[in-house]
C-alpha cells in the first residue's frame, strides 16, 4: 500500500512543480517528463505489492485474457513477478505509448501547419479587415472570430494568433489584458465543440468516445452561451474606444505575396478540415490525415520557394518552420499523459471513478467537478483520467448493467462524454493557468494571476455554469420530452 500511496504523492509533487513553473523558473515540460518517468519507476519497483491490491482493472483483464495464457504457454515456469513485469513493460507501456503517440503526432502536425500559415502571413488576410475602434464592438468581433478560428485550428494556436493581433489593435496594456482574457474564454469555448479544436476534445475523438457530427451538434450551443454570457455582462459596463499602437516599419512589412498568403491560408485550413473527412472515409487514425495534409503543404512550399534565396527558403519552408514549433508543449503532453497512464494502469483512476459514482453518481455533478478542477490543474490529465475511469459502454453492457439508464450515458456519443468535452474544455478559463490558451496569453502579455482572478474569473465561471445549464435543458428537450 505504501508504493500505491507514494505514486499519488509523486504525482502531487510533480503537479506542484508544473503549477509553480514561473516561481521556480523550471519549464513545465521538464517537470512533466520527470513526473511521467518517476511514476512508472515507482510502479515497477514495487509492482507485486501494487497489483496485489487488486485495484487495477487492466491487470484483472490481462489475467482473464489470452495474453497471459500465451505467455504461460511460452514460459510455463514464469513467476508471478515475471507475469507482472510482462504486463507492465510489454503490454501496458506499449499500449499507452501507442495511444499517446497518436495525440502527439496529431498535435505536432497541426502546430506545424498553423505555424506555416502564420509564417506566410496567411492570417493577415483576416486581421487586416478589422478596422473598428469601439471597445464593445471590437471585443465581440474578436471573440466571435476567436470562437470559430479555435474550432477550425485549435485554442492554443488561435490564442497566440489573436494576442499577436491585439498588439496591433490595442495600445493600452490594461485594455489589452482584458481583451486577451476574453479571447481565452472564447478560444476555450470554441475548441470544446470541435473534434480538432482542443486537446481534450481531440483525445475523446481519437479515443472513440465521441464522433465528429455528434460533438458538434450537441456541444456547440452550450459553448456559444459560455462565450456570450460573459460578453453580454461586459457589454453593459464597457465604454469608449481603444487606442491603436504606433507600428514600426518592420512590423508592417510584407515579405510574402498576396497569392502566397491566400494559398497557404486556404491550404492550411483545408488540411485541418480534411482530417475528420479522412477519418470517416478511411477509418484510419486522425493523425495520419493530419500528417498527410502537412506533407502536401510541405511539398507545396518546397516547390513555391525553390528559386528564392536560401535565407528566404529556410524561413518559409517547413524545414525552417519546424524550428519555431512549440516542441516543449509536445514534451509536456508526453510527460503528463505518461504519468496519468501509470495511475490508470495501477488502479488509482478506477478507485476515483468508484468514489465519484458512490458519492456523486450524477454525470452533471461529476463533469462539473472535473471542469472546476481543470482550472486548478491541467485539463489534459483530467480528461485522460476520466477516459481511464469510465469505459465506453456497449448496448450489451448497458442492458446487463444494474442501472441501465445511468450506464447509457457512457456509450459512444453519450451525455457523459459530450459534457466532459464541454466542461474539461471550458472550465480551465476560470483561472489563467487552467488552460493552454490561458497559459499562452499569460506568457505573451504577462497577465497578472491575481488581476485575472479579480477581473475575469467570475465572468468565466458564470459562462461555464450557464453552458452546463444550457446542455441540461438541451438534453431534457431532446431525450426526455
C-alpha positions in Angstrom: 0.0 0.0 0.0 3.0 2.3 0.6 4.1 2.3 -3.0 0.5 2.8 -4.2 0.2 5.9 -2.0 3.7 7.0 -3.0 2.6 7.2 -6.6 -0.1 9.7 -5.6 2.5 11.7 -3.6 4.9 11.8 -6.6 2.0 12.9 -8.8 1.0 15.7 -6.5 4.7 16.9 -6.2 5.1 16.8 -9.9 1.9 18.8 -10.4 3.1 21.3 -7.9 6.3 21.8 -9.8 4.3 22.3 -13.0 1.9 24.8 -11.4 4.9 26.7 -9.9 6.7 26.9 -13.3 7.3 30.6 -13.1 8.3 31.0 -9.4 10.8 28.0 -9.5 11.9 29.0 -13.1 11.8 25.4 -14.4 9.8 24.8 -17.6 6.7 22.7 -17.0 7.8 20.3 -19.8 10.9 19.3 -17.8 8.8 18.7 -14.7 6.3 16.7 -16.7 8.9 14.4 -18.2 10.5 13.7 -14.8 7.0 13.1 -13.4 6.0 10.7 -16.2 9.2 8.7 -15.8 9.1 8.6 -12.0 5.5 7.3 -11.9 6.4 4.2 -13.9 9.6 3.7 -11.9 7.8 3.7 -8.5 5.1 1.4 -10.1 7.7 -1.0 -11.5 9.9 -1.2 -8.4 7.1 -2.5 -6.2 4.7 -3.9 -8.9 3.9 -7.0 -6.9 2.6 -5.1 -3.9 0.7 -2.6 -6.1 -1.1 -5.2 -8.3 -1.7 -7.5 -5.4 -4.1 -4.8 -4.0 -6.3 -5.8 -7.0 -7.4 -2.2 -7.8 -6.2 -2.4 -11.4 -8.9 -3.2 -13.9 -6.3 -3.6 -16.6 -4.4 -6.3 -14.6 -7.6 -8.2 -13.9 -8.5 -8.0 -17.6 -5.0 -9.2 -18.5 -5.3 -12.2 -16.2 -8.6 -13.2 -17.8 -7.3 -12.7 -21.4 -5.5 -15.0 -23.8 -2.4 -12.8 -23.5 -1.5 -14.3 -20.1 -2.2 -17.8 -21.5 0.1 -17.2 -24.4 2.8 -16.0 -22.0 2.5 -19.1 -19.9 2.5 -21.4 -22.9 5.7 -19.9 -24.0 7.3 -19.6 -20.5 5.4 -22.2 -18.3 7.8 -21.5 -15.3 7.2 -17.8 -15.3 6.8 -16.5 -11.8 4.1 -14.0 -10.7 6.7 -11.2 -10.7 7.7 -12.1 -14.3 4.0 -12.1 -15.3 3.5 -8.7 -13.7 6.7 -7.4 -15.3 5.5 -8.5 -18.7 2.1 -6.9 -18.0 3.7 -3.5 -17.3 6.6 -3.4 -19.7 5.4 -5.3 -22.7 1.7 -4.7 -22.5 0.7 -1.6 -20.6 3.5 0.8 -21.6 3.3 -0.2 -25.2 -0.5 0.2 -25.3 -0.4 3.6 -23.6 2.5 4.8 -25.7 0.5 3.9 -28.9 -2.4 6.0 -27.6 -0.3 8.9 -26.5 1.7 8.9 -29.8 -1.5 9.3 -31.8 -2.2 12.5 -29.9 1.3 13.9 -30.0 1.8 13.3 -33.8 -1.6 14.9 -34.4 -0.6 18.0 -32.3 2.8 18.2 -34.0 1.3 18.1 -37.4 -1.4 20.6 -36.6 1.0 23.0 -34.9 3.4 22.9 -37.9 0.6 23.6 -40.4 -0.6 26.6 -38.4 2.9 27.9 -37.9 3.5 27.6 -41.7 0.3 29.6 -42.5 1.3 32.2 -39.9 4.9 32.4 -41.3 3.4 33.1 -44.7 1.3 35.9 -43.1 -1.9 34.0 -44.1 -3.8 35.2 -41.0 -3.1 38.8 -42.1 -5.9 38.4 -44.6 -8.3 38.1 -41.7 -6.8 40.6 -39.3 -6.5 43.4 -41.9 -10.3 43.5 -42.2 -10.8 44.6 -38.6 -11.0 48.4 -38.5 -13.4 49.4 -35.7 -12.0 51.1 -32.6 -15.2 50.8 -30.4 -14.3 48.7 -27.4 -17.6 46.7 -27.2 -17.8 46.1 -31.0 -14.1 45.2 -31.2 -14.5 42.8 -28.3 -17.4 41.0 -29.9 -15.7 40.8 -33.3 -12.5 39.4 -31.8 -14.4 36.9 -29.5 -16.6 35.6 -32.3 -13.6 35.3 -34.7 -11.6 33.5 -32.0 -14.6 31.2 -31.3 -14.7 29.9 -34.8 -11.0 30.0 -35.5 -10.4 27.9 -32.4 -12.9 25.3 -33.8 -11.1 25.1 -37.1 -7.5 25.4 -35.8 -7.1 24.8 -32.0 -7.5 27.0 -29.0 -3.8 27.4 -28.2 -2.8 28.4 -31.7 -5.8 30.7 -32.1 -4.9 32.4 -28.8 -1.3 33.0 -30.0 -2.5 34.5 -33.3 -5.2 36.7 -31.7 -2.9 38.0 -29.0 -0.4 38.9 -31.7 -3.2 40.7 -33.5 -4.2 42.6 -30.3 -0.8 44.2 -30.2 -1.6 45.8 -33.5 -5.1 46.8 -32.4 -4.9 47.9 -28.8 -2.1 50.1 -27.3 -3.2 50.3 -23.6 -1.8 47.4 -21.5 -4.8 47.0 -19.1 -7.3 47.1 -22.0 -5.2 44.5 -23.9 -5.1 42.3 -20.8 -8.9 42.4 -20.6 -9.3 41.6 -24.4 -6.7 38.8 -24.2 -8.5 37.3 -21.2 -11.8 37.3 -23.1 -10.1 35.8 -26.0 -9.0 32.9 -23.8 -12.7 32.3 -22.8 -13.8 32.4 -26.4 -10.9 30.2 -27.6 -11.7 27.5 -25.0 -15.4 27.7 -25.7 -14.7 27.4 -29.5 -12.4 24.4 -29.0 -14.8 22.4 -26.9 -17.3 21.6 -29.6 -14.9 20.8 -32.4 -13.1 17.5 -32.7 -9.9 19.3 -33.7 -10.3 22.5 -31.6 -9.0 21.4 -28.2 -6.5 18.8 -26.9 -9.2 17.3 -24.6 -11.7 17.0 -27.4 -9.1 15.6 -29.7 -8.4 12.9 -27.1 -12.1 12.0 -26.8 -12.4 11.9 -30.6 -9.3 9.8 -31.1 -10.3 7.5 -28.2 -13.7 6.8 -29.8 -15.8 8.4 -27.0 -17.3 10.9 -29.4 -17.9 11.2 -33.1 -17.5 14.4 -35.3 -21.1 15.1 -36.2 -22.4 14.5 -32.7 -19.9 16.5 -30.7 -20.6 19.5 -33.0 -24.4 19.2 -32.8 -24.6 18.6 -29.0 -21.9 20.9 -27.6 -21.9 24.0 -29.9 -24.9 25.6 -28.3 -23.6 25.3 -24.7 -20.2 26.6 -25.9 -21.8 29.6 -27.6 -23.6 30.5 -24.3 -20.3 30.0 -22.5 -18.9 32.8 -24.6 -22.0 35.0 -24.9 -22.9 35.3 -21.2 -19.6 36.9 -20.2 -19.6 39.1 -23.3 -23.2 40.3 -22.6 -22.2 41.2 -19.0 -19.1 43.1 -20.1 -21.0 44.9 -22.8 -23.2 46.5 -20.1 -20.4 48.4 -18.4 -17.6 48.7 -21.0 -17.4 52.1 -22.7 -15.1 54.1 -25.0 -12.7 53.4 -27.8 -9.4 51.6 -28.0 -6.2 53.4 -28.6 -4.2 52.0 -31.5 -0.5 51.5 -31.1 2.0 53.1 -33.5 3.6 50.2 -35.5 7.1 50.3 -36.8 8.1 49.7 -40.5 9.4 46.3 -39.7 6.0 45.3 -38.1 4.1 46.4 -41.2 6.5 45.0 -43.8 5.1 42.3 -46.1 7.6 39.6 -47.1 5.1 37.3 -48.9 3.0 37.9 -52.0 -0.8 38.2 -51.9 -1.0 34.9 -53.8 1.2 33.1 -51.3 -0.7 34.3 -48.3 -4.1 33.3 -49.8 -2.8 29.9 -51.0 -1.3 28.9 -47.6 -4.3 30.1 -45.7 -6.6 28.0 -47.9 -4.3 25.0 -47.8 -3.8 25.2 -44.1 -7.4 25.5 -43.1 -8.3 22.9 -45.8 -5.7 20.4 -44.4 -7.2 20.8 -40.9 -10.8 20.4 -42.1 -9.7 17.4 -44.2 -8.8 15.4 -41.1 -12.3 14.4 -39.9 -13.2 13.6 -43.6 -10.1 11.4 -43.8 -11.0 9.5 -40.7 -14.6 9.0 -41.8 -13.7 7.5 -45.2 -10.5 5.6 -44.4 -11.2 4.6 -40.7 -7.6 5.3 -40.0 -6.4 7.3 -37.0 -6.7 11.1 -37.4 -3.0 11.8 -37.0 -2.4 10.1 -40.4 -4.8 12.6 -42.1 -3.0 15.4 -40.3 0.4 14.2 -41.4 -0.8 13.7 -45.0 -2.0 17.3 -45.0 1.3 18.5 -43.6 3.1 16.5 -46.3 1.1 18.2 -49.1 1.8 21.7 -47.7 5.5 20.8 -47.2 5.8 19.8 -50.9 3.9 22.9 -52.0 6.2 25.3 -50.0 9.3 23.5 -51.3 8.2 24.0 -54.9 6.9 27.5 -54.3 10.2 28.8 -52.9 12.7 26.6 -54.7 14.0 29.6 -56.8 14.3 32.0 -53.9 17.5 32.8 -51.9 18.5 30.2 -49.4 17.7 32.5 -46.4 14.1 33.0 -47.6 13.7 29.3 -48.3 14.8 28.5 -44.7 12.3 31.0 -43.4 9.3 29.9 -45.5 9.6 26.2 -46.0 8.6 23.6 -43.4 12.1 22.6 -42.6 12.8 26.1 -41.3 9.4 26.5 -39.7 9.8 23.3 -37.7 12.4 25.1 -35.6 9.7 27.5 -34.4 7.2 24.8 -33.5 6.5 24.7 -29.7 8.2 21.3 -29.1 8.3 21.8 -25.3 4.5 21.6 -25.4 4.7 18.2 -27.1 7.1 17.0 -24.4 4.8 18.4 -21.7 1.9 16.4 -23.0 4.1 13.3 -23.3 5.1 13.5 -19.7 1.8 14.3 -18.2 -0.1 11.7 -20.2 2.5 9.1 -19.3 2.0 9.9 -15.6 -1.8 9.6 -15.9 -1.3 6.3 -17.8 0.6 4.9 -14.8 -2.2 5.9 -12.4 -4.7 4.2 -14.8 -2.6 1.0 -15.0 -2.0 0.8 -11.3 -5.7 1.3 -10.4 -5.9 4.8 -8.9 -8.3 6.1 -11.5 -10.6 3.1 -11.0 -10.8 3.9 -7.3 -11.6 7.6 -8.1 -14.3 6.5 -10.5 -15.9 4.3 -7.8 -15.7 7.2 -5.3 -17.4 9.6 -7.7 -20.0 7.0 -8.6 -20.7 6.3 -4.9 -20.7 9.9 -3.6 -21.9 11.9 -6.7 -23.4 9.4 -9.1 -24.6 12.1 -11.5 -23.0 12.9 -14.8 -23.7 16.6 -14.4 -22.1 16.7 -10.9 -19.1 14.6 -11.9 -18.3 16.7 -15.0 -18.9 20.0 -13.2 -16.3 18.9 -10.6 -13.9 17.8 -13.4 -14.3 21.2 -15.1 -13.7 23.2 -12.0 -10.6 21.1 -11.2 -9.3 21.8 -14.7 -9.0 25.5 -13.6 -6.5 24.4 -11.0 -4.7 21.6 -12.8 -4.3 21.0 -16.5 -7.4 19.6 -18.3 -5.4 17.1 -20.3 -4.7 14.7 -17.4 -8.2 15.2 -16.1 -9.7 14.2 -19.4 -7.2 11.3 -19.7 -8.2 10.3 -16.2 -11.9 10.3 -16.9 -11.3 8.3 -20.1 -9.4 5.8 -18.0 -12.0 5.8 -15.2 -15.0 5.1 -17.3 -15.0 2.6 -20.2 -17.1 3.1 -23.4 -20.2 1.1 -22.8 -21.8 -1.1 -25.5 -25.5 -1.7 -25.7 -25.0 -5.2 -24.3 -23.1 -3.9 -21.3 -25.8 -1.2 -20.8 -28.6 -3.9 -20.7 -26.5 -6.1 -18.4 -25.9 -3.1 -16.0 -27.7 -2.8 -12.7 -28.6 0.8 -13.7 -29.1 0.8 -17.5 -30.3 4.4 -17.6 -27.2 5.6 -15.9 -24.9 3.3 -17.8 -26.4 4.6 -21.1 -24.7 7.9 -20.5 -21.3 6.2 -21.1 -21.9 4.8 -24.6 -20.2 6.4 -27.6 -21.6 9.9 -28.0 -23.3 9.5 -24.6 -24.1 12.5 -22.5 -21.2 12.0 -20.1 -18.6 12.2 -22.9 -20.3 15.3 -24.5 -20.5 17.1 -21.3 -16.9 16.1 -20.4 -15.7 17.7 -23.7 -17.5 20.9 -22.7 -16.5 21.0 -19.0 -12.9 20.0 -19.5 -12.5 22.3 -22.4 -14.1 25.5 -20.8 -13.6 25.0 -17.1 -9.9 26.0 -17.4 -11.0 29.5 -18.3 -11.9 30.2 -14.6 -8.1 30.7 -13.8 -5.5 32.0 -16.2 -3.3 28.9 -15.6 -6.2 26.5 -16.1 -5.8 26.0 -19.9 -3.1 26.0 -22.6 -4.7 29.1 -24.1 -4.6 30.9 -20.8 -1.0 30.0 -20.1 -0.1 31.2 -23.6 -1.9 34.5 -23.1 -0.4 34.9 -19.7 3.1 34.4 -21.1 2.7 36.6 -24.1 1.1 39.5 -22.3 2.5 39.0 -18.8 -1.0 38.9 -17.4 -1.0 39.0 -13.6 -2.6 36.0 -11.9 -4.4 37.9 -9.2 -5.6 40.5 -11.7 -7.2 37.8 -13.7 -8.9 36.3 -10.6 -10.4 39.7 -9.7 -11.5 40.8 -13.2 -12.1 37.7 -15.3 -12.6 34.6 -13.1 -16.2 35.4 -12.1 -17.1 36.1 -15.8 -15.6 32.7 -16.9 -17.4 30.9 -14.0 -20.9 32.3 -14.9 -20.3 31.4 -18.5 -19.2 27.9 -17.6 -22.2 27.2 -15.3 -24.5 28.8 -17.9 -23.3 26.4 -20.6 -23.9 23.4 -18.3 -27.4 24.6 -17.7 -28.0 25.0 -21.4 -26.7 21.5 -22.0 -29.0 20.1 -19.3 -32.0 21.9 -20.9 -31.0 20.7 -24.4 -30.6 17.1 -23.1 -34.1 17.3 -21.4 -35.7 18.7 -24.6 -34.2 16.2 -26.9 -34.3 13.0 -24.9 -36.9 13.5 -22.2 -39.9 15.2 -23.9 
